[in-house]
């Protein structure tokens, strides 16, 4: 009995041996059907009740797989892939009889619209892949029948808007990928009903603003990726309701300012990426609510000044990266609140002076990067507050070249 069916376009016939899972007899059978009857729908004449996997890829000619009762003879199918096959629309009841299906991959087609009830009967579907299509909107109730879906991939479409109740019915969803679409604003209730979501990927859209309560209902979200958007500031209470968030990626935006209370509610955040923004100053108490943060990346900004309380609240921070900024001097007590910090990267091409007591409070530091700066002299007592500092190094003098200093604890 056949358990898997793989159907490739004619130009792949000579390369079938590369696909070690391919059932050659099944392919031959389907190709015979196709050549004889012209339409794959004629597999309805056969009993394929033992088939669990079907993969149809790179169909050169337009095919019609979704006529009524198309899959009636595949009652035990668990995985269905139909990619790169010129599909433009998902009709109502396209997948009738596939109530045991767990994975559906429709990537790299030309799907522009999902009809209401397009996923009817897929009661046990856990993974749906729709990346690289032409969807421009998530309409209300598009996925209403997918109550067991855990992973939804909508990357690289043309989605500009998520309608109210666009994700209604996805009560088990854990991962949602909207990478590389055309979203401009995250509206109120955009992700309503997704109260089991753990990971949300919104990278490389055109998002300029996060609406108030944009992330309401996402109580269990742990990872939020907003890299490569067009955010200008972190507004007050932008991330309300995300009390279980552990990773927040805001890199590659145009953020110039972090407003007071910008990170309120992020009580369990462990990693924050602000790499590649336009920050010029870290205001006092910018990170005051992030007392469980372990890693903070401020690489490639324009930071010229660190306030005395810039890092207030980060008592558990272990890794701080300030690589490639505009700092010219490290002021006294700049890092006084970071008594658990282990790694500090200050490579920037600009630093000329380190003031006395600049590293006071860094009792647990084990790695300090000062390379690629303009330091000419480092006084012998500059590191005296570092408990792990190698006492044999007394002072450092260098002229004519940019300093390349790297200190790693030998303890």
Secondary structure, 3 states (H helix, E strand, C coil): CCCEEEEECHHHHHHHHHCCCCCHHHHHHHHHHHHHHCCHHHHHHCCCCCCCEEEEECCCCCCCCCCCCCCCCCCCCCEEEEECCCCCEECCCCCCCCCCCCEEECCCCCCCEECCCCCCCCCCCCEEECCCCCCCEECCCCCCCCCCCCEEECCCCCCCEECCCCCCCCCCCCEEECCCCCCCEECCCCCCCCCCCCEEECCCCCCCEECCCCCCCCCCCCEEECCCCCCCEECCCCCCCCCCCCEEECCCCCCCEECCCCCCCCCCCCEEECCCCCCCEECCCCCCCCCCCCEEECCCCCCCEECCCCCCCCCCCCEEECCCCCCCEECCCCCCCCCCCCEEECCCCCCCEECCCCCCCCCCCCEEECCCECCCEECCCCCCCCCCCCCCCCCEECCCCCECCEEECCC
